[in-house]
Amino acid sequence: MGVYRFERQIRTLTSEGYQISRDDRQIGRVDLHFASDVVYATLAVEEGLTEDEILELIEKIDEDLVMSADVLRDDFIVTVYQGREVGVYSDESFAEDEEFEEDEEPFR
C-alpha cells in the first residue's frame, strides 16, 4: 500500500505533530498527545483513503511513533478526520492581509 514517511513539524514535552507522506505525496497529518497512561492522536487524512488504509496507517503510527517514544501506555485513542486541506494560516499571513487592506482605497 506504499511506504509511509513521517516528518516532525512540532515537538513539546507532551506532544508531537507530524506531516504524513506516502510515495512522496502528502496524505495527512497526525498530532500525538502523551498523557500519563494514554496516548491520544488526532489524525487528519485526505478524502481518498479507504478504511483499510486508515487502519494500516494507525498501526504504522503506533509502531513508528508511539511505541518508539518510550512511553508506557494502557491505551492509544485515535480520532480520525477525513477531508481536504483548505489552507495553513499564521500571524504572518494575517499581517499580509492587513497590509493589503491598508493599501486599498477606502469605500465611499
C-alpha positions as a printed NumPy array, in Angstrom:
array([[  0.   ,   0.   ,   0.   ],
       [  3.017,   2.282,  -0.115],
       [  5.724,   3.469,   2.212],
       [  4.662,   5.957,   4.898],
       [  7.022,   8.717,   5.933],
       [  6.556,  10.923,   8.996],
       [  8.145,  14.369,   9.125],
       [  8.026,  16.004,  12.539],
       [  6.66 ,  19.54 ,  12.438],
       [  6.495,  20.276,  16.163],
       [  7.535,  18.75 ,  19.469],
       [  6.782,  19.755,  23.055],
       [  7.269,  17.937,  26.345],
       [  3.957,  16.076,  25.957],
       [  3.026,  16.253,  22.263],
       [  4.309,  15.892,  18.727],
       [  2.931,  16.786,  15.3  ],
       [  3.864,  15.069,  12.045],
       [  3.178,  15.556,   8.353],
       [  2.426,  12.194,   6.727],
       [  3.528,  11.276,   3.217],
       [  3.1  ,   8.12 ,   1.174],
       [  5.048,   7.54 ,  -2.016],
       [  6.328,  11.154,  -1.875],
       [  2.791,  12.603,  -1.677],
       [  1.378,  14.34 ,   1.387],
       [ -1.686,  12.442,   2.634],
       [ -2.304,  13.995,   6.043],
       [ -1.011,  14.85 ,   9.493],
       [ -1.133,  13.429,  12.982],
       [ -0.899,  15.17 ,  16.332],
       [  0.057,  12.985,  19.298],
       [ -0.614,  13.923,  22.913],
       [  1.055,  11.866,  25.627],
       [ -0.982,  11.737,  28.845],
       [  0.019,   9.749,  31.928],
       [ -1.185,   6.335,  30.698],
       [ -2.99 ,   7.088,  27.435],
       [ -1.744,   8.428,  24.108],
       [ -4.305,  10.484,  22.184],
       [ -3.978,  11.127,  18.474],
       [ -5.8  ,  13.399,  16.072],
       [ -5.352,  12.081,  12.551],
       [ -6.401,  14.124,   9.525],
       [ -6.173,  12.321,   6.175],
       [ -7.152,  13.071,   2.603],
       [-10.53 ,  12.103,   1.205],
       [ -9.381,   9.195,  -0.953],
       [ -8.106,   6.859,   1.77 ],
       [-10.136,   3.729,   2.445],
       [-10.919,   2.472,   5.947],
       [ -8.372,  -0.338,   5.487],
       [ -5.692,   2.208,   4.54 ],
       [ -6.59 ,   4.353,   7.572],
       [ -6.346,   1.329,   9.881],
       [ -2.997,   0.402,   8.339],
       [ -1.794,   3.976,   8.874],
       [ -2.915,   3.974,  12.515],
       [ -0.973,   0.749,  13.059],
       [  2.102,   2.32 ,  11.446],
       [  1.767,   5.446,  13.621],
       [  1.564,   3.228,  16.696],
       [  4.626,   1.198,  15.694],
       [  6.842,   4.008,  14.38 ],
       [  5.886,   6.983,  16.551],
       [  4.067,   5.956,  19.713],
       [  6.   ,   2.821,  20.681],
       [  9.328,   4.415,  19.773],
       [  8.581,   7.334,  22.127],
       [  9.382,   5.009,  25.035],
       [  6.181,   5.926,  26.871],
       [  4.314,   3.241,  28.767],
       [  0.666,   3.368,  27.792],
       [ -2.501,   1.478,  28.538],
       [ -4.405,   2.752,  25.516],
       [ -3.974,   4.545,  22.196],
       [ -7.04 ,   6.565,  21.219],
       [ -7.195,   7.963,  17.683],
       [ -9.756,  10.439,  16.377],
       [ -9.776,  10.476,  12.573],
       [-10.907,  13.317,  10.325],
       [-11.088,  12.821,   6.582],
       [-11.279,  15.642,   4.068],
       [ -9.116,  18.074,   2.193],
       [ -6.697,  20.733,   3.306],
       [ -8.099,  24.213,   2.865],
       [ -5.001,  26.138,   3.879],
       [ -2.405,  26.866,   6.51 ],
       [ -2.706,  30.192,   8.295],
       [ -0.323,  32.056,  10.587],
       [  0.166,  35.534,  12.035],
       [  2.332,  36.335,   9.011],
       [ -0.487,  35.591,   6.563],
       [ -2.874,  37.774,   8.581],
       [ -0.297,  40.599,   8.61 ],
       [ -0.063,  40.402,   4.808],
       [ -3.872,  40.678,   4.59 ],
       [ -3.829,  43.771,   6.828],
       [ -1.138,  45.424,   4.681],
       [ -3.253,  44.774,   1.602],
       [ -6.32 ,  46.277,   3.256],
       [ -4.367,  49.399,   4.308],
       [ -3.272,  49.985,   0.707],
       [ -6.813,  49.771,  -0.639],
       [ -8.922,  52.847,  -1.327],
       [-11.496,  53.47 ,   1.359],
       [-15.05 ,  52.687,   0.331],
       [-17.171,  55.818,  -0.175]])
